């Protein structure tokens, strides 16, 4: 109950400060927002931090995995309420206002929200990148996720799914794989080979192109596995 009251007071503080239309936040306003964002960051990672272990030990379609995903969905829904209250009233605040971690949390929560929220805030984030209030590499991840939802290939190769058939990670459908590293460089992302190595995957562009048609047919006819 105390936690619920605390969240409510923080949200009330946010809405009250917005009603005054202050672009220059007071120390109290900044502290309230940073505290809220810190809580959101903690909740976002609470279940995701153990996801890989559960997938490897029990499988992506196991009861244990389904339980974890249900808990994560509830946490994400609560986080979205918090973050939407900030974005809807303040816009996309930059690091100068809420710190680097707080700024990253805005993106992280939207990245992990439902498609409706992602589509709503995608234009806002594009504008924020232009103004220096969000990172281009974070925007690239959101662009990829929205594209895949609409049956389009991702551009930056940021989305890796868990293949429940092979019980391994798999790169989601990718547009123009020969030039992906050029696009990643522009967005401030490391080479795809380096990125995929984190998931235990080797990047072989020719092999990827050979398997692309079959993988895409499987990916787009079903609900994708949990993206990174």
C-alpha positions as CSV (number, residue, x, y, z in Angstrom):
1,X,0.0,0.0,0.0
2,X,2.8,2.4,0.9
3,X,4.4,1.8,-2.5
4,X,1.2,2.6,-4.3
5,X,0.7,5.8,-2.3
6,X,4.3,6.8,-3.1
7,X,3.8,6.3,-6.8
8,X,0.5,8.2,-6.7
9,X,2.1,11.2,-4.9
10,X,5.0,11.2,-7.5
11,X,2.5,11.2,-10.4
12,X,0.5,13.9,-8.7
13,X,3.6,16.0,-8.3
14,X,4.4,15.5,-12.0
15,X,0.9,16.6,-13.1
16,X,0.9,19.6,-10.8
17,X,4.2,20.9,-12.0
18,X,3.1,20.5,-15.6
19,X,0.0,22.5,-15.0
20,X,2.2,25.5,-14.2
21,X,4.0,24.9,-17.6
22,X,7.5,25.2,-16.1
23,X,10.1,24.1,-18.7
24,X,12.9,24.8,-16.2
25,X,12.4,22.2,-13.5
26,X,13.0,23.0,-9.9
27,X,15.2,20.8,-7.8
28,X,12.2,19.2,-6.2
29,X,10.6,18.5,-9.5
30,X,13.8,16.9,-10.8
31,X,14.3,14.8,-7.7
32,X,10.7,13.5,-7.9
33,X,11.0,12.6,-11.6
34,X,14.4,11.0,-11.1
35,X,13.1,9.0,-8.2
36,X,10.1,7.8,-10.2
37,X,12.4,6.9,-13.1
38,X,14.7,5.0,-10.8
39,X,11.8,2.9,-9.6
40,X,10.7,2.3,-13.2
41,X,14.2,1.1,-14.2
42,X,14.3,-1.3,-11.2
43,X,10.9,-2.8,-12.1
44,X,11.7,-3.1,-15.8
45,X,14.8,-5.2,-15.1
46,X,13.4,-7.2,-12.1
47,X,12.1,-10.1,-14.3
48,X,14.2,-9.5,-17.5
49,X,17.4,-10.1,-15.6
50,X,16.5,-13.8,-15.1
51,X,14.9,-14.4,-18.4
52,X,17.9,-16.0,-20.1
53,X,18.4,-18.4,-17.3
54,X,14.8,-19.5,-17.3
55,X,14.8,-19.9,-21.1
56,X,18.0,-22.0,-21.0
57,X,16.9,-24.1,-18.1
58,X,13.2,-24.7,-18.7
59,X,12.6,-23.6,-22.3
60,X,10.8,-20.7,-23.9
61,X,7.4,-22.3,-23.8
62,X,7.7,-23.7,-20.2
63,X,5.3,-23.0,-17.3
64,X,8.2,-21.3,-15.6
65,X,8.7,-19.0,-18.5
66,X,5.0,-18.2,-18.9
67,X,4.8,-17.3,-15.2
68,X,7.8,-15.0,-15.5
69,X,6.3,-13.3,-18.6
70,X,3.0,-12.7,-16.8
71,X,4.8,-11.0,-13.9
72,X,6.8,-8.9,-16.4
73,X,3.7,-7.8,-18.3
74,X,2.1,-6.5,-15.1
75,X,5.3,-4.6,-14.2
76,X,5.5,-3.2,-17.7
77,X,1.9,-2.0,-17.5
78,X,2.5,-0.1,-14.3
79,X,5.7,1.4,-15.7
80,X,3.9,2.6,-18.8
81,X,1.5,4.6,-16.6
82,X,4.4,6.3,-14.9
83,X,6.3,7.1,-18.0
84,X,3.3,8.2,-20.1
85,X,2.5,10.7,-17.4
86,X,5.9,12.2,-17.9
87,X,6.0,12.1,-21.7
88,X,2.4,13.4,-22.1
89,X,3.0,16.4,-19.9
90,X,6.7,17.2,-20.3
91,X,7.7,15.7,-23.6
92,X,10.9,13.7,-24.0
93,X,13.1,15.1,-21.3
94,X,16.8,15.1,-21.9
95,X,19.7,14.1,-19.6
96,X,20.1,17.7,-18.5
97,X,16.7,17.5,-16.8
98,X,16.5,13.9,-15.5
99,X,20.1,12.5,-15.8
100,X,21.4,10.0,-18.3
101,X,19.9,7.0,-16.5
102,X,16.5,8.6,-16.2
103,X,16.6,9.6,-19.9
104,X,17.5,6.0,-20.8
105,X,14.6,4.7,-18.7
106,X,12.1,6.7,-20.8
107,X,13.2,4.8,-23.8
108,X,13.5,1.5,-22.1
109,X,9.9,1.5,-20.8
110,X,8.5,2.5,-24.1
111,X,10.6,-0.1,-25.9
112,X,9.1,-2.7,-23.6
113,X,5.5,-1.5,-23.8
114,X,2.8,-2.5,-26.2
115,X,2.7,-1.5,-29.8
116,X,0.1,1.2,-29.3
117,X,2.4,3.0,-26.9
118,X,5.4,2.5,-29.1
119,X,3.6,4.0,-32.1
120,X,2.3,6.9,-30.0
121,X,5.8,7.9,-28.8
122,X,7.9,7.0,-31.8
123,X,7.4,10.5,-33.5
124,X,8.2,12.2,-30.1
125,X,11.4,10.2,-29.8
126,X,12.4,11.0,-33.4
127,X,12.0,14.7,-32.6
128,X,13.9,14.2,-29.3
129,X,16.9,12.7,-31.2
130,X,16.9,15.7,-33.4
131,X,17.0,18.0,-30.4
132,X,19.7,15.9,-28.6
133,X,17.2,14.7,-25.9
134,X,17.4,11.0,-26.9
135,X,20.0,8.8,-28.5
136,X,19.9,7.7,-32.1
137,X,20.9,4.2,-31.2
138,X,17.9,3.9,-28.9
139,X,15.6,5.2,-31.6
140,X,17.0,2.5,-34.0
141,X,15.8,-0.2,-31.6
142,X,12.4,1.3,-31.4
143,X,12.2,1.7,-35.2
144,X,13.1,-2.0,-35.6
145,X,10.5,-3.2,-33.1
146,X,7.7,-1.2,-34.7
147,X,8.6,-2.3,-38.2
148,X,8.6,-6.0,-37.2
149,X,5.2,-5.7,-35.6
150,X,3.8,-4.4,-38.9
151,X,5.3,-7.3,-40.9
152,X,8.3,-5.4,-42.2
153,X,11.9,-6.3,-41.8
154,X,14.0,-4.4,-39.3
155,X,16.7,-2.1,-40.5
156,X,19.3,-2.2,-37.8
157,X,19.3,-5.8,-36.7
158,X,18.6,-4.9,-33.1
159,X,15.8,-7.4,-32.5
160,X,16.8,-10.9,-31.5
161,X,14.1,-13.4,-30.6
162,X,14.0,-16.7,-28.7
163,X,13.2,-19.5,-31.1
164,X,11.1,-22.0,-29.2
165,X,11.8,-24.7,-31.7
166,X,15.6,-24.6,-31.5
167,X,15.7,-23.2,-27.9
168,X,18.2,-20.7,-29.1
169,X,18.3,-17.0,-30.0
170,X,17.7,-16.0,-33.6
171,X,18.0,-12.7,-35.5
172,X,14.6,-11.4,-36.5
173,X,14.0,-10.6,-40.3
174,X,16.4,-8.0,-41.6
175,X,16.3,-5.6,-44.6
176,X,19.3,-5.4,-46.8
177,X,21.7,-7.4,-44.6
178,X,24.7,-6.6,-46.8
179,X,24.5,-2.9,-45.7
180,X,23.3,-3.3,-42.1
181,X,26.6,-2.2,-40.6
182,X,26.5,1.0,-42.5
183,X,23.1,1.8,-41.0
184,X,24.2,0.7,-37.6
185,X,27.3,3.0,-37.7
186,X,25.1,5.9,-38.6
187,X,22.9,5.2,-35.6
188,X,25.9,4.8,-33.3
189,X,25.6,1.0,-32.9
190,X,28.4,-1.5,-33.0
191,X,28.9,-3.9,-35.9
192,X,26.2,-6.6,-36.0
193,X,28.8,-9.3,-35.6
194,X,29.8,-7.8,-32.3
195,X,26.2,-7.3,-31.1
196,X,25.1,-10.8,-32.0
197,X,28.1,-12.4,-30.2
198,X,26.4,-11.3,-26.9
199,X,23.6,-13.8,-27.7
200,X,26.0,-16.6,-28.7
201,X,25.3,-16.0,-32.4
202,X,27.7,-15.8,-35.3
203,X,27.0,-13.3,-38.1
204,X,27.3,-14.9,-41.5
205,X,25.6,-12.7,-44.0
206,X,25.5,-15.2,-46.8
207,X,24.1,-17.9,-44.6
208,X,21.5,-15.5,-43.3
209,X,20.3,-14.6,-46.8
210,X,20.0,-18.3,-47.7
211,X,17.8,-19.0,-44.6
212,X,15.9,-15.7,-44.8
213,X,12.9,-16.8,-46.7
214,X,12.1,-19.8,-44.5
215,X,12.9,-17.8,-41.3
216,X,10.6,-14.9,-42.4
217,X,7.8,-17.2,-43.3
218,X,8.0,-18.8,-39.8
219,X,8.4,-15.4,-38.0
220,X,5.6,-13.5,-39.6
221,X,3.0,-16.3,-39.4
222,X,3.2,-16.5,-35.7
223,X,3.6,-14.3,-32.6
224,X,7.3,-13.6,-32.4
225,X,9.3,-14.8,-29.4
226,X,10.3,-12.3,-26.8
227,X,12.5,-9.7,-28.4
228,X,15.6,-8.3,-26.8
